[in-house]
């Protein structure tokens, strides 16, 4: 049995993805390959807006090729598409929004203000995006995002920022489906993106702690200044072995190579912030902060400005 309806659809796509999927009046066509990439981009925007599997996405847009892409994007994201007739008036829309409580709304561009007001009036916290029949609107604009930063033909260069965003949206790790979605979005073979994900320690290929995944620097400077003590705390408070999630599911840890803050050794990286100049005691407080939902300020955990000398300036003390 397929784990996702989109996978069932995709299994029926032709091997030659350049074949036309849909022909639009006027001569334009959308190929299967373009459909895969576009639906991946839209799904990426929806999940980034907070849409989770099982959530509803209310859609009031014109019938178009873009609407088909949006439907498949909802399926990819595991969401439930709630179609709303474009003839519905405000009172009807308010009823459906109040009743369905969608996680996101996609509407025609000219109705954005109306739908935003109705979402507030209905008492729901939701994201309102727009999509026009010609591919205009805030949804396509957001979908371009990182990819538009790179020249034509070089879109694959966006693979690292897109993988990072996908990891943030998937609880700090990259399931296979997320890697494949990024590959489809960029038109890359799945194996090429998997090669990137397995090369960098910033990407996790298995579930990690919900509140913190700790990466302990174990290179020589940190080892000489107490990294073994930090690892001991991880073994005691999280799990004896790396790459295992704590019993409460909130923490995990691993040892990595140089994280680039040697002068502030020993140090750890948690998500995208570093915590430096650690001792057993101060590192314990860092973990306490994440456990309580109030992480400490990143950087040195002693009275020190960034990488300046401990205790204050040692040279150029006089200004002339």
C-alpha positions, 0 to 999 in steps of 0.5 A: 500500500502506498504511504502517500496518495501522491506516490500512487499518482507518481507511480503512474507517470511515464518514464519520460517526464518531458511528455505533456501532462496537461494542455492549456488553451492557447497552446501552452503545456505542462509536462509531467516533470514540470508538474512534479517540480511545481507541486513540490515547490507549492507543497514546500510553501504549504508545509513552511506555512505550518500545514501538517498531514491531516490539516485542511487547506481551503481553496477558492481559485479558478479552474486552471493548470495551477489549480491542478498543481495546487491539488497535487501539492496538498496531496504531497503535503498530506493535507486535505483540500477543501474546494470552495466555489468561486461564486461563494459570497462572504457569509458563505465563506465565513461559514465554511472557514468557521466550520472547517478551521483550515490551516491555510487558505488559498484564494484568488488574488483580488479576494486576498483582503476579504479572505484575510478579514474573514479568517480573523472574523471566523476566529481562526489562525491561518495563512492566507495565500493567493493563486491566479489562473496565470500562475500569479499570486503570493503562493507562486512568489513564495515557491520561487524563493531560494531557487530564484537567487540562482542563475538559470540552469544553476538552480541545483545550487539551492539544494543545501538551503532547501534541505535545511528548510525541509529539515526544520519543517520535519522536526530536525531531520530529513525523512526520505520523502523530504529528500525526494521532494527537494530533488523533485523541486530542483529537477535533480535525481534523488540520489544526487540530493541524498549524496548531499544530505549524507555528506554534511553533518548539518543534516540528520537522516534519523529522528532527533530530540524534539527540543534539542539535538546536541552536536559536540565538537570533538576535535583536538582543541575542544578535547584538550579543553574539556570536550570529554566532560561535555560528552559525559554529560550527554551520556548521563542526561540524554543517552549513553550512545550517540544518535539515540533519542532520550527516553522523553523524546526531547534530546539527542546528541552526537560527536562531530568534527571542528565547528569553527570556534576553537578559541572558545573551546569546548563548545557545542552546536544546537540546531543553528546556534553555538554554545561556547566556553562550556563546563559540565555545570554550564552545559547542564544549564544549557540543557535545562534551558532547552528542557524548559523552553527557555534556551540561554543566549548563544555564544560564550557561557562565561563573562567574555565578549565573543572571542575576545581575551578572557578577563578583557583586553590584553593589548592596545589598552591605551588610546592615543 
